[in-house]
Each structure stands twice: as C-alpha cells, then as structure tokens.
Amino acid sequence: MLTQRSEGLRRLLLLCQILLVAGLFWFGVWVMVTFYSAGADLTWRRYSIYCVLLVLGLTLEFLGRDNSRDYLLQNELLRQHRLSLRQTFASVGALVIYLIATKDGFISRLFLFNFVPWLYVVLLFSHHYLTPFFARRIFNGIREEKTLLVGSPARARQLRNWLRLKSEIGLHTTGLISVDHSSVHDTKLPILGQPHDFQAVVREYGITQVILLEFPHDESSRAIIDASDQLGIRLIILSDLEETLRHPVVHFEDGGFRFIALREEPLENPMNRFLKRTIDIFASALVLIFVFPPLALIVWLAQRLQSPGPLLHKQIRAGIQNRRFLIYKFRTMHVHHHDVARQARDRDERVYPFARLLRKLSIDEVPQFWNVLRGEMSLVGPRPHLLEHNDQFAKLMASYHVRTFVKPGITGLAQVRGFRGEARKGSDIEGRVACDLEYLENWNLSLELGIIVRTVAQVFLPPPSAY
C-alpha cells in the first residue's frame, strides 16, 4: 500500500513537471517570437519536436531513477537541488543530442541560454512545493490510515523518522502494543495495551493498519495476523532479517519464487559486463600498442645496469571464483631472493633502485594489461593477492573471498582510497575488503570511470602509501 501511494505520487509529480516544462517552453517561444524576433514565423513543427525531446529526456531520467532510494517527501533542499539538476541535464541533454545529430541550427542559442536556468528553477519549485501539496490533499479523510505498531519500544524508536515522513501520505501512528513498558518514554508513543488486547484496541481506536515490528515468532504474533484478516485491516511486517543475519539482504523474485540474497551484484547483468569488457579491451589495446613497447625497453635497460635477469615477473594469482591464472609484472626485485611470500615494504632491500620509481608510479603493473586483454583481469576490480596472502587474509576476515565474485583488477576502489602497499594490521585488510565489496555491490559506469580517472591522477601524484 505504501509503495503504491509513493509511486502514484511520483508519477503525478512527473505529469505535473511535464506540463510545467512544456508550458515554460512554449511561453519562452512566445516571448522570443513576440518581443525579440518580431515578424518571424513560428515554426510549429520544429518547436513541437524540441518540446517533445525535452519531455522525453525528463521521462527517461524518471525511468532510470532508483526510486527505492528516493525519499519523496524528505524536504531537504540539497537533495531536491541535485535531483532538479539531474532532470535539467537529462531534459536539455536529449534536445542537444538531437541538435548535434541532425545538425539543426534553427533554435536560438540565446533562447536555450535563458531557458535552461528557468527550467531548473521550475523543477526545483515542483519538488519543494508540489509534492507535499498533493500529498496533503490526496491522502486525507477516508484515505488516512490509523496505524497501530506491535512490538518493542526499541524497534518503534528506530522507525520514528520513517513514520514522520510517511505521515505525509496518510499514515498516522495511533500508538503501540507491547509487552515491554520499560522504555516507553523514548518512543513518544502511547502504549495502548498488550498483544492479547489487540482486537479491543483495534475496535476502540478505529485502527485501519497494523505494523508488526518483527517477524512473528510466537502464538500471540500469529494470532494478530489472523485477527487482522478477520477485522479487515491492513497488515505490514517489518523485516528484521538484517539484524538476525547481521548482514544487509536483497529481496528478489524469480520463477514465481521469492528469494533473499546477501548482496546486490550489478555485474551479473550481461549489459553491465559488456560495457565493462568494452572499456577493458579498448584501454588495454591502446596501452599494449603505444605504451608498453617503449616502456619495456626503458625497464630492460635499467635492469641490465642494476639487476640483470628476466624483464617480466610471473606469478600464480587467484582470479574470479578463485580460478588460478598467471599474472605479469615488470620485475622490480633482484632475481636471487628467497622470501617470495613477504609483502613489499618501504625501502625493501629486495627492490633494485630504479624499480622503486616503477613501483611508486605503479608502472610495474603495465604488463597486466595483457592479462586484461586475455580476459583474466579487468582494469578495475579487487587487487589479486598472492595465494599465501589470500589464505592469511581469509583468516582475518570471514567475507574475504566474496571479492572473487568479480574479476581482479589492475586498480580498484581500495587503491584510489589509499589502501596500497603493505597490509600491516587487520584493519588494513578490512578497509581493502570493505572497498572491494562496496565496488562489487554498487558497480555502475560512473564509478568505473571515476576509479580509472583517479588512478591516472595517482600515477602523477602518488599517495604516501605507494612504494
């Protein structure tokens, strides 16, 4: 019920915004033709196409928005500003793409220059004033839901802000039924009784909706579920799975069955993988053709002078789903050292002098673009560690191997946030893994490109942890 009300309010706001944008556009056209281009003909067909494109951009932005994270009635000006700015870019962007693609120079650039800021102002106005205006007038009277909470005062206290926001769409909290009266004053809600008083409370206060604050685990909770149907009142159950499992969960439906997973994985979407792989192939091909040959020559000459031996260093690493592969790097350590599994550290005696610069600027990783081209790695992803280190780190953090759900990368979110070099303590590993999991669960194209740009910047301005 609540999601339907919110979604309906969003669609109503979109409809009003479409009318406002179209009205603003045609008003601007009228002003331009009447006062600034007197005697000019109003070309209805062209301007109608422009108007449709503005509306199309606005609609596409709405369809691509994650409404689960869009707090519709949260009256924060900064959030409304960001959303209005995004809508403005989407709307005008659709028109600009059309103008560039068709080489259409008919529309006045001066008109566009004046129209864009007014478009932003109108959209910001609609978010700030129209949404609460519609909510107050639509969800009142018989559309108000007198809501009864059933559960502990502590859980009710967690919902305080949510209940305040939902009151705008007609959800008015009457009170709480609980067996625990010890922390009643913290909830600012009256205790109306205990679970066995449920039917009497519903009839006395005219309750139309019940929210169970935790999954039913005893007979009294199940009796409330049965009584809700008998009395004809809505029942909502607040999931406490995340607290029970001590981990965020994702709900999804497939083949008529409903499942719960521990995390979202955007890179399981074939289109997202295609985009990521396209970037990998394009970038790795450019680097291997234009950057690797002269760089390999410079490194080879430096090795001949300071540490004779093979140009490349090869190691077995664990990739996606812990599959083994051979990783390539420019050799930065002397050939005859025996402590292979020890992590490199600042002023490591195993590293020859010129290689210190290679490691600091991450140039030693360039041969890994061959691994990327082969599909064993990606430009961006969790860094592949030595097999010995994997076993060691997995003992420190239970979710360590979750990072292998995606391909390892030359760079990653952990690296651009400063988690580089030697991992001296458990918190270093936790920080890296947390970044890897954040990347895995929240992948999008802008995040991917942002990490690449920040990595390039760090090549020229390496952080202190780079050695």
Secondary structure, DSSP 8 states (H G I E B T S, - for coil): -HHHHHHHHHHHHHHHHHHHHHHHHHHHHHHIIIIISTT----HHHHHHHHHHHHHHHHHHHHTS-GGG--TT---HHHHHHHHHHHHHHHHHHHHHHHHHHT---S-HHHHHHHHHHHHHHHHHIIIIIHHHHHHHHSSGGG-EEEEEES-HHHHHHTHHHHHHHGGGTEEEEEEE-S--TTHHHHTS-EEE-GGGHHHHHHHHT--EEEESS---SHHHHHHHHHHHHHT-EEEE---HHHHHTS--EEEEETTEEEEES---GGGSHHHHHHHHHHHHHHHHHIIIIIHHHHHHHHHHHHHHHS-S-SEEEEEEE-GGG-EEEEEEE--B-SS---TTS---TT-TTB-HHHHHHHHTTGGGTTHHHHHHHTS-EEES----BHHHHHHHHHH-TTGGGGGGS--EEE-HHHHTT--S---SHHHHHHHHHHHHHHHHS--HHHHHHHHHHHHHHHHS--TT--
